[in-house]
Amino acid sequence: MSEHVAIEKIERRFVQGTRDLHVLRGASLSLAAGEVVALVGPSGSGKSSLLHIVGLLEKPDAGSIYLRGKPVDTDNDGSRTEERLQHIGFVYQFHNLLPEFTAQENIALAARLAGQGRIEAMQHALAAMERLGLADRATHLPSQLSGGEQQRVAIARALANQPSLVLADEPTGSLDGAAGEKVADLLLDEAKTQNAAVLLATHDMELAARADRIVRLRDGIIHSD
């Protein structure tokens, strides 16, 4: 498999009162297209910070990011935003759905932000809902959906633009066993179908075991199992 996503020697520091917290200390990692990598580590180890940096939501203090084999200008806000909208999908623990939008509208939003017309975006959103067994929930608001249904909508939204990279931060953390397992199945199956690289941060070792590879974030550095 060819290298599709790579980070090299990523550094991240935070100032907390009088303390200088050095969260990432030269973290490096690469993923191939279609590969699922589970990122594990204790709470506070920097997993979410790393995902935000790889997803171009935060700037690293040092280091390089390569997507689809090309370096990303992490200092250019416009470049980061364009890459994020066109090529990266996010799935979070608590869904982050817009409460005033229907399930279908929430899914279509990603495509709309990337420049797709409303009719086409809504059609693609409905097709995604059909694949995920949610077609009968298209006009429901998030408050009318179960936790598992909300997370399935979030997965459909993350994959709406057929991203080459999917970042998932504790995607099953707020769900019970059966719902979490179903959500995990859908996320991994859909991402594999689209040949997307997946970086999955989780405390759930059963979920991590389903990845192609497990890496551990410890003392700000990534260690491979």
C-alpha positions as CSV (number, residue, x, y, z in Angstrom):
1,M,0.0,0.0,0.0
2,S,1.3,3.5,-0.8
3,E,1.6,6.2,1.8
4,H,-1.4,8.4,1.7
5,V,-1.3,10.5,4.9
6,A,1.9,11.3,6.9
7,I,2.8,13.5,9.8
8,E,6.5,14.0,10.7
9,K,7.9,15.2,14.0
10,I,4.7,17.0,15.1
11,E,5.2,19.3,18.2
12,R,2.3,20.8,20.2
13,R,2.6,22.9,23.4
14,F,0.0,24.6,25.5
15,V,0.4,27.2,28.2
16,Q,-1.7,26.4,31.3
17,G,-1.3,29.1,33.9
18,T,2.4,29.2,34.6
19,R,2.9,25.7,33.1
20,D,4.2,24.9,29.6
21,L,2.5,21.6,28.6
22,H,4.4,19.8,25.9
23,V,1.7,17.4,24.6
24,L,3.3,16.2,21.4
25,R,7.0,15.7,21.2
26,G,7.9,14.8,17.7
27,A,5.0,12.5,16.8
28,S,5.3,10.8,13.5
29,L,2.8,8.5,11.7
30,S,1.8,7.4,8.2
31,L,-1.3,5.8,6.8
32,A,-2.1,4.1,3.5
33,A,-5.2,4.6,1.5
34,G,-7.8,2.1,2.8
35,E,-5.9,1.5,6.0
36,V,-7.6,1.8,9.4
37,V,-5.2,2.8,12.2
38,A,-6.3,2.8,15.9
39,L,-4.7,5.5,18.1
40,V,-4.8,4.5,21.8
41,G,-3.4,6.1,24.9
42,P,-4.5,7.3,28.3
43,S,-6.8,10.4,28.8
44,G,-4.8,13.5,28.4
45,S,-2.1,11.9,26.3
46,G,-2.8,14.2,23.3
47,K,-4.9,11.9,21.1
48,S,-7.5,14.6,20.4
49,S,-4.9,17.3,19.8
50,L,-3.2,15.0,17.3
51,L,-6.4,14.4,15.4
52,H,-7.1,18.1,15.3
53,I,-3.7,18.8,13.9
54,V,-3.9,16.0,11.3
55,G,-7.4,17.3,10.4
56,L,-6.0,20.8,10.0
57,L,-8.2,22.2,12.7
58,E,-5.1,23.2,14.7
59,K,-1.7,24.3,13.7
60,P,1.3,22.3,15.0
61,D,4.1,24.2,16.7
62,A,6.6,22.3,14.5
63,G,6.6,19.4,12.1
64,S,5.1,18.6,8.7
65,I,1.8,17.2,7.4
66,Y,1.4,15.4,4.0
67,L,-2.0,14.5,2.5
68,R,-2.2,12.5,-0.7
69,G,1.6,12.7,-0.9
70,K,1.7,16.5,-0.9
71,P,2.8,18.8,1.9
72,V,0.1,21.0,3.5
73,D,0.9,24.6,4.2
74,T,-0.2,24.6,7.8
75,D,0.3,28.4,8.2
76,N,-2.2,29.2,5.4
77,D,-5.7,29.3,6.8
78,G,-7.3,29.2,3.3
79,S,-5.3,26.2,2.2
80,R,-6.1,24.3,5.4
81,T,-9.8,25.0,5.1
82,E,-9.9,23.9,1.5
83,E,-8.2,20.6,2.2
84,R,-10.5,20.0,5.2
85,L,-13.7,20.6,3.2
86,Q,-12.7,18.6,0.2
87,H,-10.7,15.7,1.5
88,I,-11.2,15.1,5.3
89,G,-14.2,13.7,7.2
90,F,-14.7,13.9,11.0
91,V,-16.7,11.7,13.4
92,Y,-16.8,12.8,17.0
93,Q,-18.1,11.1,20.2
94,F,-21.1,13.4,20.6
95,H,-22.2,13.7,17.0
96,N,-22.1,17.6,16.7
97,L,-25.2,17.6,14.6
98,L,-27.0,21.0,14.1
99,P,-30.2,20.7,16.1
100,E,-32.3,22.9,13.8
101,F,-31.5,20.9,10.7
102,T,-33.0,17.5,9.7
103,A,-30.9,14.4,9.5
104,Q,-30.7,14.7,5.7
105,E,-29.8,18.4,5.9
106,N,-27.1,17.7,8.4
107,I,-25.5,15.2,6.0
108,A,-25.9,17.5,3.0
109,L,-24.2,20.3,4.8
110,A,-20.7,19.0,4.2
111,A,-21.3,18.8,0.5
112,R,-22.9,22.3,0.5
113,L,-19.9,23.8,2.3
114,A,-17.6,22.1,-0.3
115,G,-19.5,23.9,-3.1
116,Q,-22.1,21.3,-4.2
117,G,-25.6,22.5,-5.2
118,R,-28.5,22.0,-2.8
119,I,-30.5,19.5,-4.9
120,E,-27.5,17.3,-5.6
121,A,-26.2,17.5,-2.0
122,M,-29.7,16.4,-0.7
123,Q,-29.9,13.6,-3.2
124,H,-26.5,12.3,-2.2
125,A,-27.4,12.7,1.5
126,L,-30.5,10.6,1.0
127,A,-28.5,7.9,-0.8
128,A,-26.1,7.8,2.1
129,M,-29.0,7.4,4.5
130,E,-30.4,4.5,2.5
131,R,-27.0,2.7,2.7
132,L,-26.9,3.2,6.5
133,G,-30.5,2.1,7.1
134,L,-31.7,5.6,7.9
135,A,-33.9,6.5,4.9
136,D,-37.0,6.7,7.2
137,R,-35.3,9.2,9.4
138,A,-34.5,11.7,6.7
139,T,-36.9,14.4,7.9
140,H,-36.3,13.9,11.6
141,L,-34.4,16.4,13.7
142,P,-31.5,15.2,15.8
143,S,-33.6,15.4,19.0
144,Q,-36.0,12.8,17.4
145,L,-33.2,10.3,16.8
146,S,-31.6,7.8,19.2
147,G,-28.0,8.1,20.1
148,G,-27.0,5.4,17.7
149,E,-29.0,7.0,14.9
150,Q,-27.4,10.4,15.5
151,Q,-24.0,8.8,15.3
152,R,-24.9,7.1,12.0
153,V,-26.0,10.4,10.6
154,A,-22.7,11.9,11.8
155,I,-20.9,9.1,9.9
156,A,-22.9,9.7,6.8
157,R,-22.0,13.4,7.0
158,A,-18.3,12.7,7.5
159,L,-18.3,10.5,4.4
160,A,-20.6,12.6,2.2
161,N,-17.7,14.2,0.2
162,Q,-15.9,10.8,-0.2
163,P,-12.9,12.1,1.8
164,S,-9.6,10.4,1.4
165,L,-9.0,10.7,5.2
166,V,-11.5,10.0,8.0
167,L,-10.7,11.0,11.6
168,A,-12.8,9.5,14.3
169,D,-12.5,10.6,18.0
170,E,-14.1,8.1,20.3
171,P,-16.9,7.4,17.8
172,T,-18.6,4.8,20.0
173,G,-17.8,6.3,23.4
174,S,-21.3,7.6,24.1
175,L,-23.1,4.4,23.0
176,D,-24.0,1.1,24.6
177,G,-22.4,-2.1,23.4
178,A,-24.9,-3.1,20.7
179,A,-25.3,0.4,19.3
180,G,-21.6,1.0,19.4
181,E,-20.9,-2.2,17.6
182,K,-23.3,-1.3,14.8
183,V,-21.9,2.2,14.5
184,A,-18.3,0.7,14.3
185,D,-19.4,-1.7,11.6
186,L,-20.9,1.1,9.5
187,L,-18.0,3.4,9.9
188,L,-15.4,0.8,9.0
189,D,-17.3,-0.7,6.2
190,E,-18.2,2.6,4.5
191,A,-14.7,4.0,4.9
192,K,-13.2,0.8,3.4
193,T,-15.7,1.0,0.5
194,Q,-14.5,4.5,-0.3
195,N,-10.8,3.5,0.2
196,A,-10.3,6.2,2.8
197,A,-7.5,6.2,5.3
198,V,-9.0,6.1,8.8
199,L,-7.3,7.3,12.0
200,L,-9.4,6.2,14.9
201,A,-8.8,7.5,18.5
202,T,-10.4,5.2,21.1
203,H,-10.2,3.8,24.6
204,D,-12.2,0.8,23.4
205,M,-9.7,-2.0,22.8
206,E,-12.3,-4.2,21.1
207,L,-12.8,-1.5,18.6
208,A,-9.1,-0.9,18.3
209,A,-8.5,-4.6,17.6
210,R,-10.6,-4.3,14.5
211,A,-8.2,-1.8,13.0
212,D,-5.4,-2.9,10.6
213,R,-2.9,-1.5,13.0
214,I,-2.7,-0.2,16.6
215,V,-0.4,2.7,17.6
216,R,0.1,4.2,21.0
217,L,0.6,7.8,22.0
218,R,2.9,7.9,25.0
219,D,4.9,10.8,26.3
220,G,4.1,12.8,23.2
221,I,5.5,10.2,20.8
222,I,3.7,7.5,18.7
223,H,4.8,3.9,19.3
224,S,3.8,1.1,17.0
225,D,2.7,-2.2,18.5
